[in-house]
Amino acid sequence: MIGYICISSKYNPMILTVTQTKGYSIVKVEANKLGGVLSPELKDKFVELNQLGVKSMIFNLGNVQYCDSSGLSAILVGNRLCKDAGGAFVICEINDIINKLIQISQLDSILTIISTQQEAMDFLIMDNIEKGLDNE
């Protein structure tokens, strides 16, 4: 682990944690709801990480019980930024309700969803090796 950042808002203390490692960042939502006030902050964090040169991200939804359309929009922003940078955006630890929402929205064909954070980390290491990024 290279760095750890905690993001808070006036409405919700500690809503996101960002762990920066060699080759990718892990963004974890600490709130149980992804949407509303959190979505613009999440989009801003994805853009900021992208501008700092982060090409690949793991988005951990282990604490999230509910996601609305603005939450899905934030997920799509993260996915697009990583793809455009030549990296990968991996979602992990999602519950059945959010997984069903992604399927109903027909986003399961464009999003990479992996069960656990460790499997997502392994996936990104292999993806970086295949792309020649070698975990820069």
C-alpha positions in Angstrom: 0.0 0.0 0.0 1.4 3.4 -1.0 -1.2 5.8 0.4 -4.5 5.9 2.2 -7.0 8.8 1.9 -10.2 9.3 3.8 -12.9 11.6 2.2 -15.6 13.2 4.2 -18.4 15.6 3.5 -20.5 17.8 5.7 -23.4 15.4 5.4 -21.5 12.2 5.9 -18.2 11.7 7.7 -15.9 9.3 6.0 -17.9 8.4 2.9 -15.0 7.2 0.8 -11.6 5.7 1.4 -9.0 5.6 -1.3 -6.0 3.3 -1.1 -3.3 3.9 -3.6 -1.1 1.0 -4.5 1.5 0.4 -7.2 -0.5 0.2 -10.5 -4.0 1.0 -9.3 -6.2 2.6 -6.7 -8.9 1.1 -4.5 -11.9 3.3 -3.9 -14.2 2.0 -1.2 -17.6 3.5 -0.3 -18.0 3.6 3.4 -21.7 4.7 3.3 -24.5 2.2 2.9 -26.2 4.2 0.1 -24.6 5.1 -3.3 -26.5 8.0 -4.7 -27.8 11.5 -3.9 -25.1 13.7 -2.3 -22.4 11.1 -2.6 -22.5 10.6 -6.4 -21.1 14.0 -7.4 -18.3 13.6 -4.8 -17.5 10.2 -6.2 -17.4 11.4 -9.7 -15.0 14.2 -8.6 -12.8 11.7 -6.9 -12.7 9.5 -10.0 -11.7 12.5 -12.2 -9.1 13.6 -9.6 -7.5 10.2 -9.5 -7.5 10.0 -13.3 -5.8 13.4 -13.5 -3.2 12.2 -11.1 -2.3 9.4 -13.6 -4.3 6.5 -12.1 -5.3 4.2 -15.0 -6.9 1.4 -13.1 -9.3 1.3 -10.1 -11.0 -1.2 -7.9 -14.4 0.1 -6.7 -15.4 -1.7 -3.6 -19.1 -1.7 -2.8 -18.9 -4.0 0.2 -20.7 -1.6 2.5 -23.3 -0.4 0.0 -26.8 -1.7 0.4 -28.6 0.6 -2.0 -27.7 2.3 -5.3 -29.8 4.7 -7.4 -29.4 6.1 -11.0 -26.9 8.8 -9.9 -24.8 6.1 -8.3 -24.8 4.1 -11.6 -23.9 7.3 -13.4 -20.8 7.7 -11.1 -19.8 4.1 -11.7 -20.0 4.7 -15.5 -17.8 7.8 -15.2 -15.2 5.8 -13.3 -15.4 3.0 -15.9 -15.0 5.4 -18.9 -12.1 7.3 -17.3 -10.2 4.1 -16.7 -10.9 2.7 -20.2 -9.9 5.9 -21.9 -6.6 5.9 -19.9 -5.9 2.3 -21.1 -6.6 0.8 -17.7 -9.4 -1.2 -16.1 -12.3 -0.4 -13.7 -13.3 -3.3 -11.6 -16.2 -3.4 -9.2 -16.1 -5.8 -6.3 -18.1 -6.9 -3.2 -21.5 -6.0 -4.6 -24.7 -7.3 -3.1 -27.4 -9.2 -5.0 -29.7 -6.1 -5.1 -27.1 -3.9 -6.8 -26.0 -6.7 -9.1 -29.6 -7.1 -10.2 -29.9 -3.4 -10.8 -26.8 -3.5 -13.0 -28.2 -6.5 -14.9 -31.6 -4.8 -15.4 -29.8 -1.7 -16.6 -27.9 -3.9 -19.1 -24.6 -2.6 -17.7 -23.3 -6.1 -16.9 -21.9 -6.4 -20.4 -19.7 -3.3 -20.1 -18.7 -3.4 -16.4 -16.2 -5.8 -14.9 -17.6 -7.3 -11.7 -15.5 -9.6 -9.6 -16.6 -11.2 -6.3 -13.9 -10.2 -3.8 -11.4 -7.4 -3.5 -8.5 -9.9 -3.5 -9.7 -11.4 -6.8 -10.1 -7.9 -8.2 -6.5 -7.1 -7.2 -5.3 -10.3 -8.8 -7.3 -9.4 -12.0 -5.7 -5.9 -12.2 -2.2 -7.3 -11.7 -2.7 -9.7 -14.6 -4.4 -7.0 -16.7 -1.5 -4.6 -16.2 1.0 -7.3 -17.1 -1.0 -8.2 -20.3 -1.2 -4.5 -21.3 2.5 -4.0 -20.6 1.8 -1.5 -17.8 3.8 -3.7 -15.4 2.1 -2.1 -12.3 3.6 1.3 -12.9 
